[in-house]
């Protein structure tokens, strides 16, 4: 049931790679998800491939706070992976949708 | 890392309640998430509130298959909760975004 104290920071967004580089982008983001296993406040960092566009990768994130999310971008290893992803993107990444996570099944 | 066998069905969509009924809708969906804990193939069913619109609720789902997702809509209890949600929606629900989940942190 809804636990009023249970409010976490959620973000869902997509990155689109240059044509034919969707798998490469997904692999980079899956590597990032491995690093984030030990990141402070990280509950979910899930990587998916869009059904319509093979070069579009979705990232769904749940963190204890936005601050924890922002701090993770400075983690060694994560910065390098971001550096590997940027050159194969097809243009500027769109800002994802932010929300307050209330709870649900499967969240640890 | 990317496990080629790890492909699950993912869905992310939002429901918008009539004005002032966002919390009521979220509570119904959180009840549904409790029921889905034991649903075949359900890995994630996460409920969130939109940051811009207090009456918009986001649902992020990960299932072993689309079939498992579709079957869950027939589960006793779930059907009744859907029946409770529909009258307080502000119009027709939009179809969510479907994707193939490749993996990530926090998935059980």
Backbone of each chain as ProteinMPNN parsed JSONL, in Angstrom:
{"seq_chain_A": "XXXXXXXXXXXXXXXXXXXXXXXXXXXXXXXXXXXXXXXXXXXXXXXXXXXXXXXXXXXXXXXXXXXXXXXXXXXXXXXXXXXXXXXXXXXXXXXXXXXXXXXXXXXX", "coords_chain_A": {"N_chain_A": [[0.86, -1.192, 0.0], [0.284, 2.411, -0.216], [2.992, 4.021, 1.068], [3.464, 6.712, 2.93], [5.979, 7.664, 3.611], [7.534, 6.644, 1.647], [8.996, 8.022, -0.731], [10.613, 8.3, -3.651], [13.086, 9.316, -6.063], [12.403, 9.372, -9.452], [13.22, 8.662, -12.881], [12.713, 8.635, -16.342], [13.938, 8.09, -19.46], [15.058, 8.449, -22.889], [17.726, 7.512, -25.097], [19.035, 8.09, -28.286], [20.883, 6.356, -30.629], [23.311, 6.779, -33.281], [22.536, 5.569, -36.569], [22.357, 2.048, -36.578], [23.896, 1.744, -34.325], [22.678, 1.11, -31.989], [22.828, -1.244, -30.427], [25.424, -1.098, -29.517], [25.304, 1.22, -27.951], [23.442, 0.343, -26.032], [24.946, -1.644, -24.785], [26.972, -0.145, -23.57], [25.45, 1.284, -21.718], [24.463, -0.796, -20.183], [26.808, -1.632, -19.035], [27.256, 0.613, -17.464], [25.136, 0.305, -15.722], [25.998, -1.835, -14.233], [28.094, -0.701, -12.762], [26.617, 1.062, -11.262], [25.404, -0.466, -9.412], [26.54, -0.324, -6.932], [26.25, 2.267, -6.311], [25.438, 5.062, -4.263], [22.148, 5.106, -3.046], [20.905, 4.071, -5.31], [18.291, 2.356, -6.738], [17.02, 1.302, -8.973], [18.134, 0.83, -12.29], [17.438, 0.5, -15.288], [17.775, -0.966, -18.444], [16.544, -0.75, -21.726], [15.404, -1.725, -25.019], [13.874, 0.133, -27.572], [10.741, -0.643, -29.162], [10.009, 0.286, -31.645], [12.197, 1.689, -32.779], [15.301, 0.531, -33.427], [17.614, 1.72, -32.673], [17.125, 3.205, -30.471], [17.382, 3.587, -27.014], [16.023, 2.925, -23.875], [16.075, 4.245, -20.555], [15.369, 3.525, -17.292], [15.124, 4.829, -14.14], [15.443, 4.637, -10.565], [15.965, 6.347, -7.645], [17.134, 7.115, -4.285], [17.178, 9.841, -3.972], [17.177, 12.908, -5.94], [19.583, 14.109, -5.731], [21.341, 11.978, -5.148], [21.192, 10.72, -7.603], [22.289, 12.705, -9.301], [24.869, 12.89, -8.218], [25.905, 10.43, -8.933], [26.706, 10.677, -11.505], [29.198, 11.583, -11.425], [30.805, 9.567, -10.651], [33.763, 7.568, -10.79], [34.443, 5.786, -13.68], [31.723, 5.808, -14.436], [31.635, 8.334, -15.542], [33.488, 7.95, -17.601], [32.156, 6.08, -19.176], [29.967, 7.564, -20.004], [31.35, 9.301, -21.581], [32.048, 7.542, -23.614], [29.603, 7.022, -24.722], [28.479, 9.429, -25.687], [29.73, 10.238, -28.235], [28.485, 8.485, -30.046], [25.877, 9.109, -30.162], [22.83, 10.189, -31.718], [22.557, 13.176, -32.076], [21.378, 15.681, -29.659], [20.658, 14.463, -26.372], [17.304, 13.923, -25.224], [15.553, 15.532, -22.517], [14.571, 13.508, -19.85], [11.521, 12.124, -18.376], [10.579, 13.173, -15.209], [9.65, 11.898, -11.992], [7.842, 11.189, -8.934], [8.437, 8.412, -7.122], [6.186, 6.16, -5.754], [5.95, 3.606, -4.864], [5.608, -0.014, -5.191], [5.65, -3.218, -6.901], [8.509, -5.289, -6.807], [10.431, -3.429, -6.288], [13.424, -2.867, -4.508]], "CA_chain_A": [[0.0, 0.0, 0.0], [1.071, 3.638, -0.312], [3.675, 4.356, 2.312], [3.743, 8.145, 2.741], [7.411, 8.002, 3.704], [8.235, 6.059, 0.509], [8.99, 8.809, -1.964], [11.943, 8.249, -4.25], [13.216, 10.086, -7.304], [12.375, 8.508, -10.634], [13.516, 9.312, -14.159], [12.621, 7.728, -17.488], [14.303, 8.836, -20.659], [15.621, 7.63, -23.975], [18.874, 7.991, -25.866], [19.016, 7.498, -29.621], [22.226, 6.243, -31.219], [23.387, 6.881, -34.74], [21.977, 4.354, -37.177], [23.115, 0.797, -36.463], [24.736, 1.713, -33.115], [21.813, 0.921, -30.826], [23.358, -2.319, -29.569], [26.654, -0.581, -28.89], [24.851, 2.141, -26.895], [22.83, -0.464, -24.961], [26.024, -2.338, -24.061], [27.62, 0.865, -22.723], [24.544, 1.612, -20.604], [24.42, -1.965, -19.304], [28.062, -1.536, -18.249], [27.014, 1.652, -16.446], [24.205, -0.238, -14.706], [26.799, -2.684, -13.341], [28.804, 0.203, -11.847], [25.671, 1.75, -10.382], [24.933, -1.416, -8.379], [27.067, 0.086, -5.61], [26.102, 3.726, -6.16], [24.566, 5.439, -3.129], [20.761, 5.48, -3.322], [20.397, 3.562, -6.59], [17.409, 1.195, -6.579], [16.785, 0.713, -10.29], [18.73, 1.468, -13.477], [17.018, -0.574, -16.189], [18.061, -0.627, -19.846], [15.63, -1.425, -22.655], [15.45, -1.304, -26.43], [12.572, 0.548, -28.073], [10.2, -1.619, -30.128], [9.896, 0.877, -32.991], [13.483, 2.145, -33.318], [16.351, -0.357, -32.879], [18.743, 2.519, -32.181], [16.686, 3.965, -29.295], [17.533, 2.842, -25.77], [15.316, 3.551, -22.755], [16.683, 4.071, -19.23], [14.422, 3.799, -16.197], [15.946, 4.94, -12.928], [14.834, 5.005, -9.278], [17.012, 6.706, -6.675], [16.62, 7.668, -3.032], [16.99, 11.287, -4.155], [17.763, 13.468, -7.173], [20.981, 14.386, -5.41], [22.081, 10.727, -5.353], [21.271, 10.51, -9.055], [23.252, 13.66, -9.874], [26.224, 12.523, -7.759], [26.394, 9.207, -9.605], [27.283, 11.037, -12.81], [30.616, 11.936, -11.191], [31.538, 8.365, -10.225], [34.755, 7.101, -11.752], [33.897, 4.698, -14.497], [30.47, 6.274, -15.053], [32.011, 9.464, -16.424], [34.159, 7.413, -18.801], [31.137, 5.438, -20.027], [29.22, 8.66, -20.627], [32.247, 9.771, -22.643], [31.993, 6.575, -24.727], [28.25, 7.035, -25.33], [28.159, 10.716, -26.36], [30.08, 10.326, -29.662], [27.662, 7.639, -30.941], [24.479, 9.537, -30.103], [22.336, 10.918, -32.912], [22.046, 14.475, -31.635], [21.284, 15.96, -28.228], [19.682, 13.647, -25.645], [16.139, 14.649, -24.696], [15.409, 15.425, -21.056], [13.595, 12.459, -19.541], [10.377, 12.476, -17.524], [10.869, 12.992, -13.775], [8.436, 11.621, -11.212], [8.055, 10.745, -7.556], [8.07, 6.997, -7.046], [5.385, 5.937, -4.544], [6.108, 2.221, -4.427], [5.236, -0.989, -6.212], [6.197, -4.575, -6.836], [9.834, -5.502, -7.392], [11.403, -2.439, -5.817], [14.074, -3.365, -3.277]], "C_chain_A": [[0.898, 1.246, 0.0], [1.653, 3.977, 1.051], [4.111, 5.822, 2.181], [5.228, 8.482, 2.831], [8.148, 7.564, 2.431], [8.14, 6.991, -0.69], [10.417, 8.847, -2.484], [11.908, 9.037, -5.548], [13.251, 9.118, -8.475], [12.606, 9.316, -11.898], [13.413, 8.282, -15.27], [12.921, 8.536, -18.731], [14.888, 7.919, -21.703], [16.811, 8.336, -24.601], [18.793, 7.316, -27.228], [20.421, 7.534, -30.214], [22.154, 6.53, -32.712], [22.963, 5.527, -35.325], [22.914, 3.152, -37.05], [23.943, 0.682, -35.197], [23.916, 1.529, -31.833], [22.343, -0.139, -29.874], [24.6, -1.85, -28.817], [26.283, 0.341, -27.727], [24.259, 1.353, -25.725], [23.911, -1.145, -24.127], [26.751, -1.371, -23.124], [26.753, 1.144, -21.498], [24.389, 0.434, -19.65], [25.681, -2.027, -18.449], [27.875, -0.511, -17.13], [26.125, 1.094, -15.339], [24.957, -1.146, -13.737], [27.518, -1.813, -12.293], [27.848, 0.791, -10.823], [25.098, 0.831, -9.316], [25.366, -0.948, -6.994], [26.925, 1.587, -5.39], [25.099, 4.032, -5.049], [23.163, 5.788, -3.634], [20.174, 4.952, -4.606], [19.552, 2.311, -6.37], [17.17, 0.493, -7.918], [17.518, 1.538, -11.34], [18.571, 0.421, -14.57], [17.146, -0.116, -17.642], [17.168, -1.435, -20.769], [15.804, -0.895, -24.069], [14.026, -0.988, -26.889], [12.069, -0.454, -29.11], [10.174, -1.06, -31.548], [11.27, 1.172, -33.586], [14.627, 1.373, -32.652], [17.533, 0.436, -32.321], [18.352, 3.382, -30.974], [16.719, 3.083, -28.057], [16.846, 3.629, -24.648], [16.05, 3.271, -21.445], [15.649, 4.46, -18.183], [15.212, 3.759, -14.89], [15.083, 5.267, -11.71], [15.962, 5.184, -8.275], [16.365, 7.188, -5.384], [16.332, 9.16, -3.189], [17.583, 11.73, -5.493], [19.252, 13.714, -6.964], [21.843, 13.127, -5.615], [22.257, 10.45, -6.849], [22.358, 11.412, -9.641], [24.687, 13.301, -9.481], [26.785, 11.333, -8.539], [27.066, 9.537, -10.936], [28.767, 11.388, -12.68], [31.449, 10.707, -10.813], [32.575, 7.964, -11.277], [34.182, 5.874, -12.459], [32.633, 5.161, -15.191], [30.793, 7.418, -16.015], [32.639, 8.947, -17.716], [33.129, 6.782, -19.752], [30.267, 6.486, -20.721], [30.034, 9.205, -21.803], [32.253, 8.844, -23.843], [30.648, 6.67, -25.462], [28.029, 8.294, -26.178], [28.524, 10.714, -27.853], [29.187, 9.487, -30.579], [26.183, 7.998, -30.85], [24.101, 10.276, -31.386], [21.718, 12.225, -32.405], [21.929, 14.553, -30.125], [20.295, 15.022, -27.528], [18.514, 14.501, -25.162], [16.129, 14.518, -23.18], [14.319, 14.387, -20.764], [12.447, 13.003, -18.709], [10.767, 12.186, -16.072], [9.568, 12.73, -13.03], [8.83, 11.21, -9.8], [7.545, 9.318, -7.436], [7.382, 6.74, -5.705], [5.546, 4.526, -4.011], [5.742, 1.266, -5.539], [5.93, -2.316, -5.995], [7.57, -4.631, -7.466], [10.869, -4.489, -6.949], [12.076, -2.976, -4.562], [14.214, -2.224, -2.274]], "O_chain_A": [[2.111, 1.149, 0.19], [0.939, 4.189, 2.032], [5.021, 6.135, 1.413], [5.695, 9.445, 2.222], [9.248, 8.044, 2.155], [7.305, 6.786, -1.57], [11.316, 9.368, -1.825], [10.842, 9.378, -6.062], [14.03, 8.165, -8.487], [12.243, 10.489, -11.982], [13.959, 7.185, -15.159], [12.256, 9.529, -19.025], [15.18, 6.754, -21.433], [16.896, 9.563, -24.634], [18.517, 6.12, -27.321], [21.058, 8.584, -30.291], [21.082, 6.523, -33.318], [23.027, 4.493, -34.661], [24.1, 3.231, -37.371], [24.617, -0.325, -34.983], [24.411, 1.767, -30.731], [22.313, 0.042, -28.657], [24.796, -2.166, -27.644], [26.871, 0.257, -26.65], [24.538, 1.656, -24.564], [23.803, -1.215, -22.902], [27.106, -1.742, -22.005], [27.257, 1.23, -20.378], [24.206, 0.628, -18.448], [25.632, -2.423, -17.284], [28.284, -0.74, -15.992], [26.338, 1.377, -14.16], [24.607, -1.226, -12.56], [27.545, -2.141, -11.107], [28.21, 0.995, -9.664], [24.387, 1.283, -8.419], [24.655, -1.146, -6.008], [27.421, 2.122, -4.398], [24.07, 3.371, -4.908], [22.993, 6.632, -4.515], [19.062, 5.33, -4.975], [20.056, 1.308, -5.863], [17.122, -0.735, -7.994], [17.527, 2.769, -11.293], [19.437, -0.432, -14.764], [16.691, 0.964, -18.016], [17.044, -2.651, -20.622], [16.28, 0.218, -24.287], [13.095, -1.748, -26.625], [12.859, -1.043, -29.848], [10.296, -1.799, -32.524], [11.49, 0.933, -34.773], [14.888, 1.543, -31.461], [18.357, -0.107, -31.586], [19.151, 4.195, -30.508], [16.164, 1.984, -28.042], [17.057, 4.832, -24.493], [16.585, 2.18, -21.252], [15.125, 5.573, -18.187], [15.882, 2.772, -14.584], [14.135, 6.049, -11.788], [16.796, 4.3, -8.081], [15.209, 7.612, -5.374], [15.374, 9.682, -2.618], [18.387, 11.018, -6.096], [20.066, 13.555, -7.875], [22.933, 13.199, -6.182], [23.315, 10.011, -7.298], [23.231, 10.954, -10.378], [25.605, 13.393, -10.296], [27.991, 11.245, -8.772], [27.891, 8.77, -11.432], [29.492, 11.479, -13.67], [32.668, 10.805, -10.671], [32.314, 8.009, -12.479], [33.512, 5.043, -11.847], [32.468, 4.943, -16.391], [30.297, 7.466, -17.141], [32.349, 9.456, -18.799], [33.222, 6.93, -20.971], [29.879, 6.318, -21.877], [29.496, 9.524, -22.863], [32.441, 9.295, -24.972], [30.569, 6.429, -26.666], [27.454, 8.219, -27.263], [27.711, 11.145, -28.671], [29.135, 9.751, -31.78], [25.332, 7.289, -31.387], [24.938, 10.896, -32.042], [20.497, 12.35, -32.32], [22.318, 13.634, -29.403], [19.198, 14.804, -28.042], [18.695, 15.645, -24.746], [16.622, 13.538, -22.624], [13.257, 14.411, -21.387], [12.406, 14.189, -18.381], [11.226, 11.09, -15.751], [8.517, 13.264, -13.385], [9.993, 10.923, -9.516], [6.358, 9.055, -7.628], [7.927, 7.062, -4.649], [5.304, 4.276, -2.83], [5.583, 1.67, -6.691], [6.688, -2.506, -5.043], [7.779, -4.081, -8.547], [12.06, -4.667, -7.206], [11.407, -3.479, -3.659], [14.733, -2.426, -1.177]]}, "seq_chain_B": "XXXXXXXXXXXXXXXXXXXXXXXXXXXXXXXXXXXXXXXXXXXXXXXXXXXXXXXXXXXXXXXXXXXXXXXXXXXXXXXXXXXXXXXXXXXXXXXXXXXXXXXXXXXX", "coords_chain_B": {"N_chain_B": [[26.334, -7.334, -17.443], [25.239, -7.32, -20.916], [22.937, -9.808, -21.304], [22.243, -12.06, -23.64], [20.094, -13.831, -23.464], [18.449, -12.536, -21.748], [15.695, -11.167, -22.198], [13.035, -9.253, -21.591], [9.591, -8.25, -21.303], [8.666, -4.91, -21.459], [6.836, -2.071, -20.252], [5.763, 1.258, -20.229], [3.66, 3.64, -19.03], [1.15, 6.222, -18.67], [-1.563, 7.242, -16.541], [-4.221, 9.498, -16.325], [-6.005, 11.1, -13.824], [-9.258, 12.434, -13.01], [-9.555, 15.876, -12.057], [-7.944, 16.432, -8.957], [-8.098, 13.808, -8.143], [-5.862, 12.294, -8.246], [-4.349, 11.154, -6.148], [-6.118, 9.244, -5.225], [-6.29, 7.573, -7.455], [-3.613, 6.715, -7.578], [-3.471, 5.243, -5.214], [-5.188, 3.116, -5.775], [-3.762, 1.879, -7.824], [-1.463, 1.177, -6.467], [-2.513, -0.7, -4.773], [-3.12, -2.609, -6.697], [-0.531, -3.253, -7.438], [0.29, -4.672, -5.231], [-1.24, -7.004, -5.435], [-0.123, -7.996, -7.737], [2.268, -8.969, -6.997], [2.366, -11.689, -6.803], [1.799, -12.476, -9.297], [2.174, -14.365, -12.29], [5.314, -14.122, -13.8], [5.775, -11.421, -13.256], [7.981, -8.835, -12.746], [8.479, -6.148, -12.214], [6.352, -3.554, -11.118], [5.768, -0.525, -10.938], [4.75, 2.39, -9.287], [4.231, 5.815, -9.809], [4.144, 9.397, -9.227], [3.513, 12.075, -11.389], [5.671, 14.897, -11.936], [4.83, 17.306, -12.953], [2.001, 17.24, -13.232], [-0.3, 16.701, -10.814], [-2.338, 14.912, -10.934], [-1.607, 12.916, -12.602], [-0.489, 9.656, -13.05], [2.219, 7.462, -13.222], [3.055, 4.28, -14.593], [5.321, 1.73, -14.443], [6.334, -1.199, -15.912], [7.698, -4.521, -15.81], [7.813, -7.598, -17.295], [7.99, -11.201, -17.679], [6.979, -11.86, -20.153], [4.863, -10.518, -22.787], [2.533, -11.854, -22.853], [2.241, -12.822, -20.227], [1.827, -10.365, -18.999], [-0.6, -9.55, -20.22], [-2.284, -11.636, -19.342], [-2.407, -11.072, -16.64], [-4.257, -9.112, -16.369], [-6.603, -10.337, -16.128], [-6.73, -11.426, -13.661], [-8.344, -12.255, -10.575], [-9.404, -9.675, -8.505], [-7.534, -7.876, -9.639], [-8.989, -7.184, -11.893], [-11.218, -6.037, -10.636], [-10.039, -3.823, -9.434], [-9.252, -2.386, -11.65], [-11.749, -1.752, -12.533], [-12.464, 0.034, -10.53], [-10.753, 2.105, -11.041], [-11.268, 3.118, -13.624], [-13.696, 4.799, -13.671], [-12.747, 7.168, -12.53], [-10.948, 8.26, -14.181], [-9.615, 10.766, -16.384], [-10.764, 10.799, -19.165], [-9.812, 8.759, -22.065], [-7.321, 6.253, -21.493], [-3.917, 6.666, -22.503], [-2.018, 4.722, -24.853], [0.759, 2.992, -23.632], [4.418, 3.111, -23.773], [6.097, 0.508, -25.308], [8.742, -1.828, -24.753], [11.804, -3.752, -25.069], [13.245, -5.254, -22.425], [16.565, -5.253, -21.432], [18.194, -5.608, -19.298], [19.815, -4.661, -16.152], [20.366, -2.724, -13.141], [18.969, -3.704, -10.047], [16.861, -5.215, -10.936], [15.006, -8.117, -10.276]], "CA_chain_B": [[26.537, -7.079, -18.882], [24.042, -7.708, -21.679], [22.788, -11.26, -21.392], [21.337, -12.172, -24.791], [18.842, -14.53, -23.142], [17.634, -11.713, -20.845], [14.831, -10.178, -22.852], [11.736, -9.256, -20.945], [8.64, -7.289, -21.873], [8.536, -3.714, -20.617], [5.768, -1.133, -20.626], [5.712, 2.457, -19.393], [2.533, 4.472, -19.464], [0.568, 7.071, -17.627], [-3.011, 7.406, -16.444], [-4.535, 10.795, -15.722], [-7.289, 11.093, -13.112], [-9.987, 13.711, -12.983], [-8.863, 16.817, -11.158], [-7.983, 16.189, -7.508], [-8.248, 12.38, -7.827], [-4.586, 11.631, -8.512], [-3.953, 10.303, -5.006], [-7.039, 8.103, -5.202], [-5.856, 6.677, -8.537], [-2.333, 6.108, -7.181], [-3.743, 4.244, -4.174], [-5.767, 1.946, -6.454], [-2.694, 1.197, -8.577], [-0.568, 0.564, -5.479], [-3.217, -1.938, -4.373], [-2.915, -3.566, -7.8], [0.861, -3.73, -7.407], [0.37, -5.697, -4.175], [-1.796, -8.242, -6.002], [0.729, -8.504, -8.822], [3.474, -9.578, -6.406], [2.339, -13.141, -7.02], [1.38, -12.747, -10.677], [3.212, -15.078, -13.058], [6.167, -13.346, -14.715], [5.847, -9.993, -12.945], [9.235, -8.458, -12.091], [8.339, -4.777, -11.708], [5.099, -2.815, -11.359], [6.156, 0.604, -10.096], [3.774, 3.484, -9.39], [4.856, 7.12, -9.545], [3.337, 10.589, -9.496], [4.176, 13.005, -12.294], [6.098, 16.118, -11.246], [4.101, 18.491, -13.453], [0.548, 17.132, -13.061], [-0.549, 15.904, -9.596], [-3.355, 13.896, -11.202], [-1.065, 11.935, -13.55], [0.231, 8.569, -12.386], [3.002, 6.666, -14.161], [3.204, 2.866, -14.254], [6.442, 1.09, -15.153], [6.142, -2.651, -15.737], [8.587, -5.481, -16.468], [7.23, -8.944, -17.23], [8.72, -12.184, -18.476], [6.46, -11.824, -21.527], [3.644, -9.729, -22.977], [1.429, -12.766, -22.522], [2.076, -12.771, -18.765], [1.23, -9.06, -18.689], [-2.01, -9.566, -20.64], [-3.025, -12.562, -18.457], [-2.587, -10.489, -15.297], [-5.43, -8.226, -16.369], [-7.78, -11.181, -15.847], [-6.64, -11.953, -12.293], [-9.364, -11.736, -9.654], [-8.851, -8.572, -7.711], [-6.994, -6.871, -10.568], [-10.131, -6.705, -12.707], [-12.041, -5.161, -9.789], [-9.327, -2.554, -9.243], [-9.366, -1.651, -12.927], [-13.119, -1.229, -12.503], [-12.491, 1.186, -9.606], [-9.941, 3.206, -11.594], [-11.818, 3.678, -14.876], [-14.623, 5.921, -13.507], [-12.115, 8.427, -12.064], [-9.969, 8.716, -15.179], [-10.016, 11.947, -17.184], [-10.692, 10.434, -20.578], [-9.244, 7.471, -22.455], [-5.893, 6.105, -21.205], [-3.051, 6.575, -23.681], [-1.226, 3.475, -24.912], [2.11, 3.255, -23.128], [5.557, 2.757, -24.627], [6.551, -0.874, -25.102], [10.167, -2.005, -25.079], [12.409, -5.025, -24.671], [14.152, -4.98, -21.304], [17.817, -5.989, -21.653], [18.821, -5.879, -18.01], [20.076, -3.465, -15.37], [20.52, -2.835, -11.686], [17.735, -3.685, -9.249], [15.883, -6.177, -11.445], [15.213, -9.426, -9.623]], "C_chain_B": [[25.314, -7.601, -19.633], [24.015, -9.226, -21.83], [21.769, -11.522, -22.498], [20.028, -12.893, -24.452], [17.901, -13.613, -22.358], [16.811, -10.718, -21.651], [13.448, -10.309, -22.233], [10.868, -8.173, -21.591], [8.491, -6.11, -20.916], [7.477, -2.778, -21.161], [5.802, 0.054, -19.681], [4.602, 3.349, -19.919], [2.007, 5.304, -18.321], [-0.946, 7.05, -17.707], [-3.256, 8.76, -15.795], [-5.933, 10.749, -15.113], [-7.982, 12.433, -13.297], [-9.342, 14.586, -11.893], [-9.062, 16.475, -9.68], [-8.065, 14.723, -7.132], [-6.969, 11.587, -8.102], [-4.175, 10.701, -7.387], [-4.828, 9.052, -4.939], [-6.625, 7.078, -6.259], [-4.552, 5.963, -8.154], [-2.566, 5.004, -6.153], [-4.323, 2.966, -4.791], [-4.658, 1.155, -7.155], [-1.673, 0.561, -7.635], [-1.195, -0.717, -4.93], [-3.004, -3.009, -5.445], [-1.498, -4.124, -7.744], [1.047, -4.787, -6.322], [-0.125, -7.051, -4.713], [-0.827, -8.863, -7.006], [2.028, -9.11, -8.307], [3.535, -11.069, -6.727], [1.923, -13.49, -8.452], [2.533, -13.375, -11.449], [3.98, -14.097, -13.943], [6.292, -11.872, -14.419], [7.14, -9.681, -12.198], [9.139, -7.054, -11.487], [6.958, -4.252, -12.074], [5.191, -1.616, -10.42], [5.243, 1.795, -10.366], [4.427, 4.789, -8.975], [3.892, 8.25, -9.856], [4.149, 11.538, -10.365], [4.551, 14.288, -11.558], [5.292, 17.332, -11.683], [2.617, 18.434, -13.1], [0.23, 16.171, -11.918], [-1.587, 14.814, -9.831], [-2.888, 12.851, -12.213], [-0.199, 10.922, -12.809], [0.937, 7.74, -13.46], [3.097, 5.222, -13.666], [4.334, 2.289, -15.111], [6.389, -0.407, -14.854], [7.225, -3.439, -16.462], [8.036, -6.874, -16.207], [8.113, -9.913, -18.013], [8.276, -12.126, -19.933], [5.225, -10.92, -21.588], [2.426, -10.56, -22.58], [1.171, -12.758, -21.005], [1.413, -11.459, -18.351], [-0.266, -9.102, -19.003], [-2.846, -10.47, -19.717], [-3.318, -11.919, -17.104], [-3.839, -9.622, -15.215], [-6.707, -9.005, -16.053], [-7.784, -11.694, -14.401], [-7.751, -11.386, -11.419], [-8.702, -10.696, -8.766], [-8.336, -7.479, -8.632], [-8.134, -6.296, -11.407], [-10.975, -5.717, -11.894], [-11.369, -3.8, -9.597], [-9.357, -1.713, -10.517], [-10.754, -1.005, -12.996], [-13.259, -0.017, -11.589], [-11.764, 2.389, -10.225], [-10.647, 3.892, -12.76], [-12.756, 4.873, -14.623], [-13.95, 7.228, -13.078], [-11.038, 8.911, -13.034], [-10.518, 9.929, -15.931], [-9.845, 11.563, -18.652], [-9.985, 9.106, -20.797], [-7.759, 7.381, -22.073], [-5.098, 6.045, -22.514], [-2.334, 5.234, -23.66], [0.194, 3.812, -24.473], [3.169, 2.915, -24.147], [5.988, 1.335, -24.279], [8.022, -0.986, -25.48], [10.62, -3.381, -24.623], [13.451, -4.722, -23.614], [15.386, -5.866, -21.448], [18.5, -6.345, -20.339], [19.027, -4.599, -17.23], [20.167, -3.778, -13.889], [19.164, -2.809, -10.998], [16.672, -4.647, -9.742], [16.106, -7.508, -10.743], [15.106, -10.547, -10.64]], "O_chain_B": [[24.453, -8.251, -19.042], [24.922, -9.837, -22.393], [20.581, -11.248, -22.331], [18.987, -12.624, -25.053], [16.698, -13.867, -22.299], [17.189, -9.553, -21.772], [12.79, -11.343, -22.343], [11.354, -7.308, -22.32], [8.228, -6.285, -19.726], [7.252, -2.699, -22.369], [5.863, -0.121, -18.465], [4.598, 3.757, -21.08], [2.373, 5.112, -17.162], [-1.534, 6.87, -18.773], [-2.582, 9.127, -14.833], [-6.91, 10.411, -15.781], [-7.368, 13.426, -13.688], [-8.692, 14.103, -10.966], [-10.182, 16.26, -9.217], [-8.099, 14.395, -5.947], [-6.995, 10.359, -8.179], [-3.707, 9.589, -7.633], [-4.354, 7.956, -4.64], [-6.61, 5.875, -6.0], [-4.406, 4.761, -8.376], [-1.93, 3.952, -6.213], [-3.98, 1.862, -4.37], [-4.62, -0.074, -7.09], [-1.084, -0.47, -7.959], [-0.497, -1.694, -4.658], [-2.741, -4.171, -5.133], [-1.282, -5.315, -7.973], [1.865, -5.695, -6.472], [0.487, -8.093, -4.477], [-0.721, -10.084, -7.116], [2.796, -9.693, -9.072], [4.613, -11.637, -6.9], [1.719, -14.66, -8.777], [3.693, -12.99, -11.299], [3.394, -13.346, -14.723], [6.85, -11.128, -15.225], [7.365, -10.22, -11.114], [9.648, -6.8, -10.395], [6.461, -4.47, -13.179], [4.758, -1.673, -9.269], [4.996, 2.16, -11.516], [5.087, 4.872, -7.939], [2.952, 8.094, -10.635], [5.329, 11.775, -10.107], [3.832, 14.721, -10.658], [5.088, 18.268, -10.909], [2.03, 19.445, -12.715], [0.461, 14.967, -12.034], [-1.71, 13.891, -9.025], [-3.671, 11.999, -12.636], [0.699, 11.282, -12.048], [0.339, 7.367, -14.469], [3.206, 4.975, -12.465], [4.3, 2.357, -16.339], [6.4, -0.825, -13.696], [7.626, -3.091, -17.573], [7.822, -7.276, -15.064], [8.879, -9.51, -18.888], [9.084, -12.316, -20.842], [4.625, -10.602, -20.561], [1.439, -10.048, -22.052], [0.024, -12.696, -20.563], [0.552, -11.436, -17.471], [-1.095, -8.741, -18.168], [-3.969, -10.123, -19.353], [-4.353, -12.189, -16.493], [-4.406, -9.424, -14.14], [-7.75, -8.423, -15.753], [-8.749, -12.328, -13.974], [-8.072, -10.2, -11.498], [-7.558, -10.858, -8.34], [-8.648, -6.303, -8.448], [-8.23, -5.084, -11.604], [-11.395, -4.682, -12.412], [-12.031, -2.762, -9.596], [-9.472, -0.489, -10.466], [-10.909, 0.128, -13.453], [-14.082, 0.863, -11.845], [-12.116, 3.54, -9.965], [-10.622, 5.118, -12.866], [-12.623, 5.885, -15.311], [-14.535, 8.297, -13.251], [-10.307, 9.858, -12.74], [-11.729, 10.086, -16.087], [-8.878, 11.97, -19.297], [-9.61, 8.42, -19.847], [-7.011, 8.331, -22.302], [-5.542, 5.456, -23.499], [-2.072, 4.675, -22.596], [0.759, 4.816, -24.907], [2.86, 2.48, -25.256], [6.211, 1.003, -23.115], [8.49, -0.326, -26.407], [9.917, -4.078, -23.891], [14.426, -4.017, -23.875], [15.268, -7.085, -21.57], [19.295, -7.283, -20.282], [18.481, -3.557, -17.593], [20.06, -4.926, -13.456], [18.309, -1.987, -11.329], [15.681, -4.88, -9.049], [17.237, -7.977, -10.623], [15.25, -11.717, -10.286]]}, "name": "protein", "num_of_chains": 2, "seq": "XXXXXXXXXXXXXXXXXXXXXXXXXXXXXXXXXXXXXXXXXXXXXXXXXXXXXXXXXXXXXXXXXXXXXXXXXXXXXXXXXXXXXXXXXXXXXXXXXXXXXXXXXXXXXXXXXXXXXXXXXXXXXXXXXXXXXXXXXXXXXXXXXXXXXXXXXXXXXXXXXXXXXXXXXXXXXXXXXXXXXXXXXXXXXXXXXXXXXXXXXXXXXXXXXXXXXXXX"}
